[in-house]
Every structure is written in C-alpha cells, then in structure tokens.
Amino acid sequence: MVIALLTDFGTKDYFVGAMKGAILSINRQAVIVDITHEVPPQDILAASFTLRACYKNFPEKTIFVAVVDPGVGSERRAILLETESCYFLAPDNGLLGFIFDEEKNFKVFELTNKKFFAPKVSSTFHGRDIFAPIAARLSNGIQPNEFGTEIESYTRLKIAQPIKIANRIEAEIIHIDRFGNLITNLTKNELPENFTLEIGGKIINKLQNFFAEAEKGELFVIAGSANFLEIVAFQASAKQILRVEVGEKIQLRIN
C-alpha cells in the first residue's frame, strides 16, 4: 500500500526521515512517496491546494499523510478522512478543505486511540508520533474506526468562491506555483468566450491553449492541469510582472 507524504518540513532537517523511519518500523513493506516537503511554512491553503491537485493521480487505497500544523501540541484534533478510494491523515485545521469539497461520500474519525501512537508523543512532532504510526498501521489492515470515533463536525477551509454580479465576476488568486503562475479559483467552464480580466492594474483578454502560443513575457490565461484557470506569462513569472500575492482580487468582465 502506498503512503504519500506532504509537509512543510523541508529536507534539510531530520523531520521527514524520522517520519519515514516511524512508518517502516511498523511496516517494512510500505511504499512511501514524497509529494512535497516544500510547502511554505505553516501555509495551510498551499498544502490543501497541492493535495487536491495530485491525489487523484495515486492508486486506490493510497494513504495520504499531510502535515502542515501550526497548532501542533494544542487542542486541535488529529483526524482520519476515509473516502471511497483513499485515506487522508491530517490535523483538523482546514488542510483537507479541498478534499471535503471534491469528495461526496466520506467518513471522518478523530484519532484518539493512543495505543496506536508512538510510546512517547512529542508536543511538537505529531507527524512522527501520531500520523506516521497510524498511517503504517492503516497500511497493515487496521480499520479506521479502531483509531477513534467518527465525528460529524470538522474544520473546513474557507476557500474563496467566484462571485457573479451582472456582467462581472469577482475571483481571486488561491495559489502561486514555483514558476510564478497565478492559479485562480475560476474553472474554464466559468470563463466566457469574450472577456476582459483585470488584475494588478493590468488588462488580460487572451486565452491560450498552451504556453508557446504567446510571445516571451506576454500575459495570458490558460486552463491549468489542476482544472483551474491560471494567469501566466510565457518564459516569465506572472507573479513578478504583476507584483501580486495569494488573495489578490481579479475582476472579470463579460464583453
């Protein structure tokens, strides 16, 4: 069974290695995959988007361990989300927000059965001492309800939705990738045939099918691989050109 890890731990310290060691100490046959450990520190929205963008590419019954956890050691809960196709282990801080929106049939369990935790649980490293051991035991066949009780309430990330007013749509940037591409909360289906998009004082009205259709440095809109519309610049960074950050508002006018 595949165990996929997503964290903000980076790779310079021992944290990721310790999590893998904790998993392999319980299940030496586990297949461990690194999604990324370069989520910006404590950026729950970035982690949630990254998880949503890739989880459907994994085999059925994959166990996702997603740890971006500013509230580690506090009273925030640790949870297990079981869907029809896979499992997610994460702090109950909104990190699974996109998954809750994508999946229709699921169960959520609070991780309370301490016999499945590490013998000593650090107040600063639940990735190693709670999430990793439970992922390993889940991969060994232990059922989700053995780790704790099912719950009906959990933290949902407040993900901005496009707002349509007359002939105008207000949207925003929800993620910026390493190339400086600006991922919006709009899908291609929400983009009218003729439009004018305004962001950062710039006007964009061109939709391209692929990057090389544009001139170097030209801004345009493209349907990204995660099914969201992206504002990009060919062989350049749209983020640097527009000088915007996550949360920047977009005005889309229907012509």
N, C-alpha and C positions, 0 to 999 in steps of 0.2 A: 504494500500500500504506500502511496506517495504522501509525504508530509512536506508541505510547501511553506517556507518561512518568509515573512515580510516584517521588517523592523526599521527603526531609525537609529540602530546601534552603530552603524558604520562597520568597517572591517579592521580598524587599527587596534582595537581593544579585544579583550578575551570574550566578550559577551556572546557573540554568535557561536563561537567554538564551544562555549560552555553549554549552550542550548542543544547543540548537536550531540555533544557528549552525553547529556542527560537523556536524550532520546535513544541513542544507541546503547546505553547501559541497560535499557529496558527491552528494546527490540533491535537486535543487531542486524536484522534483515531490512530495516526501514530504508526506503529510498527517500533521501532528503534533497529537496530542490530549493535553491535560493531564488526568490522572486526579486527582491532587492533589500539591501540594508542601508540604502542611501536616501530614505525618506527624510526630508528636512526635520531636524529635531522637534519633537512634540507637535508636528503638523498632522493632526487627525484627518483633516479634509484631504490632504495629499495622499495619505495612506489609504483612505476609503476609496478615492478615485482609482488609485493604482490597482487595488484589489479587484474592483469592479471591472476594470479594463482587461484583466487577464484571466480571471478564474474560470471562465467557460472554455478556455483552451486546455484545461487539465483533464486527466481521466476521471471517470466516475469514482466516487468514494475517496477522492483526494481530501486530505485533512489540511486545512489552511490555518496556520498559526500567525496571527497578525498582532504585533505588539508595538504600539506607539502609545505610551502610557504615562501622561503627565501626573495622573492621580495614583500611581503605584504606592501601595502601603496605606492608602486612605480607605474610607468605607466604600469606595466604588466597587462594584461587583465584577467578578470574572465569570464569563458566560461561554456557553457552547451553543452554536446555532446548527441545527440539523435540517438540511433541505432534502429534496427528493434525490439529489445527485451527489452531494458532498457535505463536508462539515467545516465549521469555522470556529476557532477558539480566539477570543479577544477580550480585552477589558470592555466593560459596559460603559463606554464613553462616547458613543456615536460612530466609532470606527466602522461598524458594519452597516451604516446607514444606507449606502448604495445597494448593498445586498438585500436588505429588507425591502427596498423599492423594486428590485429586479425579480425577486422570488415570490411566489404566491403561496405555496404550501410549505410551511416550516414549523419547527418547534424550537423553543429556546429554553435552556437549562442553566440555572445558576450553579456554579461549581462550588459545592460546599462540603463534599465528602473528603475530608483531609487525609484519609488513609491512602488516597491516590496522589497526594502531593509529595514533594521531597521531605525527608525526615526533618530537616530544618529549613524553614521558609524565611528567606531574607525579606525585609520590608522594602527593599529597593530593586529586587530582581525576580519578579514573578514570572518573567519569561522562562527562566531556567527552572524555577522551583515549583511552579504550578502548571503553566501552559505546556511546557515541553514534556513533563512526565505524563500528563493526561493525554496529549497527542500520541505518545508512544503506546499507552495502554489502550487507547481507542483503536490504534492500528493493530493491536493484538486481539481485538474482538470484543472488548468490554463495551457494553451497551451505554448509550448516552445517559439514560435515566439512572444509571448506577453512580454517576458523578455528582448528582444533585437533583434538586426538584425542578420541575417545569414551571416557568414563570410566564405571565401574560403581559407584564409591563417591562419595558427596557428602553434604553436611551436611543432616540432616533436623531441622527444628524440633521440639522436644519439646512437642507440643500436648496438653494435658491431656484425658483422655477420662473421661466419666462412669463411676462405679463403682457397681454394684448389689450391695447386701448385704441379703439377706432382703427386707423391705418398705421398704427405704430406698435412695435414690440419692444419691451424693455427686457434685456437679458444681462448676463454678466459673465466674467471670466471665472471659471471654477478650478482651473489648473494651468500651470505653465511647465512645459517639459524642458529637458536639458538643451534643446535646440532653440529655445525661445519662442516656440509655437504656443499660441494662446488658445486653450481649449475652452469653449463656451458651454453654456447649459442649453444650447439650441441643437436640435437634430436637423438633418437635411430636410425632412418632411415639413418642418416648420418654416423653411426658408421660401419665400415667394419667388416667382420667376424673375420679377423685376424688383430690385430692392436698392436701398441706399443705407449703408451701415456706417454709423459714426462712433468712433472710439478715440479717446486721447486727442481730440481735435482734428483727427484725420477722417476723410471720407473714403470708404471702400465700397465698390459696387460690382466687383468681379468675382465670379465663382469658377474655379478651375477644377479639372478632373485629376491633374497630377502636378507636381511641383515644377517640372521643367517647361511647362507651358508658359511660364512667366519670365519676365526679364529679371536679371540679378538685382536683388534688393526691392523688387516690386511687392507690395502688399496685396493679398487676395484672401479669399475664403475657400476652404476645401473641406470635404467630408473626411474626417479622420477615421482611423482604424477602430476607435472605441465607439463609433457611431455618433459622435458629437461634431458639430461644426467647429473648425479651427481657423483662427486668423493667423496667417503665416506670411513669411517673406522668403522668396527663393534665394538660397545660399546666404541667408542673413537671419538675424534674430528680430522677430516682430516685437518682442519684449523691449529690446534696446531701442528700436526705432520709435516705438510709441511711448516708452517710459511708463509702463503700467504694471500693476501687480494683480494678484488674485483678488477678486471682489470688485474690480473695475467695471463700471456700468457700460452697457452697449445700447445704443439707440438704433433700432432697425425700422426704417420707414418703407412702407409698401408703395411702390410707384404706380 
